[in-house]
Amino acid sequence: MNTNFIFGDYSGKLLNLMIKYSNLNDFIAVFLFF
């Protein structure tokens, strides 16, 4: 389905951003919490 493809593409880009920023947040969290 076309809407499923668009949603999948959008969520894929969002997931890439979340992974990119979660890596940064994990790196900062190591210094803040440990």
Secondary structure, 3 states (H helix, E strand, C coil): CHHHHHHHHHHHHHHHHHHHHHHHHHHHHHHHHC
